[in-house]
C-alpha cells in the first residue's frame, strides 16, 4: 500500500468514485503515464500532449469529470 502513496504523490492522480471524478495534479513536467487501480478496475492514466487520458485495461472506471491541475474538464 505504501507504494501507491508514492505514485499518488508524484503524479497527483486520485479517483473519487462517489463523484466519478479523476483528479490529476502532476509534480512532474510534461507527459507521463502511471498505473491506476480502483475497486472496479485498473489501467493507466496520465497526460499526453497536455491532455489527460485514462486507458482501462480491466473492469470499469466510470469517469464523468477530470480535474487537471485544478481545472475541470469534461471527459
N, C-alpha and C positions, 0 to 999 in steps of 0.2 A: 504494500500500500504506500509506503513512503516514496517509492519510485514514481508513482502517479503524481504526487505533490511536486516533484521536481519538474515533470512535464508541464503541469499547470503553471508553475512559477515562471518557467522560461517562455511558454507560448501564450499564456493568458487565456487558454481555452477552457471554457466552463459551459456545461449544458444544464439548463433549467428545465426539467421535464414537466413541471407544473404549468409553466407559461409557454413551453415549446420554443424557448429562446436559446440560441447559441451565441455565447459571448467569446470574442477573440480580441485580446489586448496584448499583442506580442511585445516581448522585451528585446527581440532580435529584429534587425532591419532587413527589409527585402522579403523575398519569397521564402516560404518554409512549408514543411509538411510534418504532421505529428499524428500519433495514434490517439484514438478516442474510443472509450468503452463506456457504455451506459447499460442500464438494466435490460433494455430492449434490443440492443445490437452493438456492433462495433464497426470501426472503419478508420479512415484517415480524414483529417481536417487540416486546413491551412490557408495560406494566402498565395495566390499566383497572379502576377501582373497587377497587384493592388486590389484584387477581388477575392473575397472569401469563397471557399469551396468545402464541400463535405461529400465524401465518397463512402457510402455504406457498403460494407463487404458482406455482412450477415445480419439478419434481423431487420428491425426498423428503428429509425431515429427520426421521429417527426419534428420538423423544424418549421415554424411559422415566421420567425424573425431572426435576423442575425444582427448583432451589435459588434461592429468592428471599431476598436479604439474609441468607444464612446458614441459612435454614430450608428443609429439604427438603419438597417436596410431590409427591404422585403426579400424573401428567399423563395 
